[in-house]
């Protein structure tokens, strides 16, 4: 079954299905990441894992963000115990029912492609065997993503959630307030945090003019 993950256009969903079946986790997510403002969720195993993915992206902290920046797996057996490390994410994810999380950056040499994120509702670490299986699945995902990159095959990955609206709202805010893109992105994220909403939802409101640009001037 694992071999099926590396071939065909349905491999992302197959990969997440395999993760949940063979590993002691409750959910899985596969994301393609570029710089901090860039992310696309290729697939998730369920709506709960998608909500956790959006939390990390909106807050800008958590195991996945740290794995992406550091390039090494981040294994967290008890997320709530990490409030000093990720104060916002630890609190919000515990409220959402997350107990443990394991983030594996996907890279081939110096090419960073994305991340495989595994979620568990109860706290607890991975055994040595489970960790070895997770690393193997992450390696398969990295190889398949690289093949898609080389083939310019992103459409076939069937992104479940695209954050293109965040990029557009960032640009609109930067132009409207005559500020840089980084500052515009920070203001969007701060507003989302203050309103306890996702960054994607706030960005769509900015694009639809439900949130006026001048409301984010300070």
Buried (B, 14 or more C-beta within 10 A) or exposed (E): EBEBBBEEEBBBBBBBBBBBEBBBBBBBBBBBBEEBBEBBBBBBBBEBBBBBBBBBBBBBBBBBBBBBEEEEBBBBBBBBEBEEBBEBBBBBBBEBEBBBBBBBBBBEEEEBBBBBBBBBBEBEBBEEEBBEBBBEBBBBBBBBBBEBBEEEEBEEBEBBBEBEBBBBBBEBBBEBBEBEBEEBBBBBBEBBBEEEBBBBEBBBBBBEEEBEBEEBEE
